[in-house]
Amino acid sequence: MAGHSKFKNIMHRKGAQDKKRSGMFSKLSREITVAAKMGLPDPDMNPRLRAAVNAAKAQSMPKDNIQRAIDKASKGDAENYEEVRYEGYGPNGVAIIVEALTDNRNRTATNVRTAFSKNGGNLGASGSVAHGFERLGLIEYPASAGDEDKVMEAAIEAGADDVQSDEDGHQIWTQTDGMHDVAKALEAALGEASAVKLAWKPTLTTEVSGDAVASLMKLVDALEDDDDVQTVWGNYDISDDELAKLG
């Protein structure tokens, strides 16, 4: 296991940036509704729903909102959302994967294509960048869950594949089919995770610096601000110094 390797800025910026993301509760509600519709409306019996509910709780989403999103699915009045993936390139040739839940493919595709073209990137064909990523399970814990050694020990015991820790928290990687079993085992040792989700982990990262940083972040922000977009993944690596320049 690589306990010291960094995983900063590869998915998207965390902390304040996540909390400012427009429509965050709407996105969380949509994932809860889709998860509840695809399986049982009980988080204890539906791993995807449990992960969605935990993610909502981690962002301080009110219990009433969470329950309303679950009820929407069980009452059968939820929109028919489908999962769609887009792939493309940003400034500096950075590879980007966009995951969306949409009830209108044409609208979403147009918005995603526009975001790429207006911010120095271009939308590619399906499969154009995914070959440079691994599809894995990702379990996230805040730094307060424990020090690196404690989390590493718990992850090994739970059957995880890799752990990456820094001052922002811990990322624990698993195979996709074992993600929920590992998460359950970790919960006994570390408490409830802040996120349990399928992720795209780049096999190689691209360092971005200078003017390209601002352009790339504008692209990421434009994609994340779209109501249909759930997650943006990329193979970019930006130093703290470069991010600080953005203000």
Summary of the structure (lengths in Angstrom):
residues: 247
radius of gyration: 17.8
end to end distance: 34.5
largest distance: 51.1
contacts: 797
relative contact order: 0.19
helix: 46%
strand: 23%
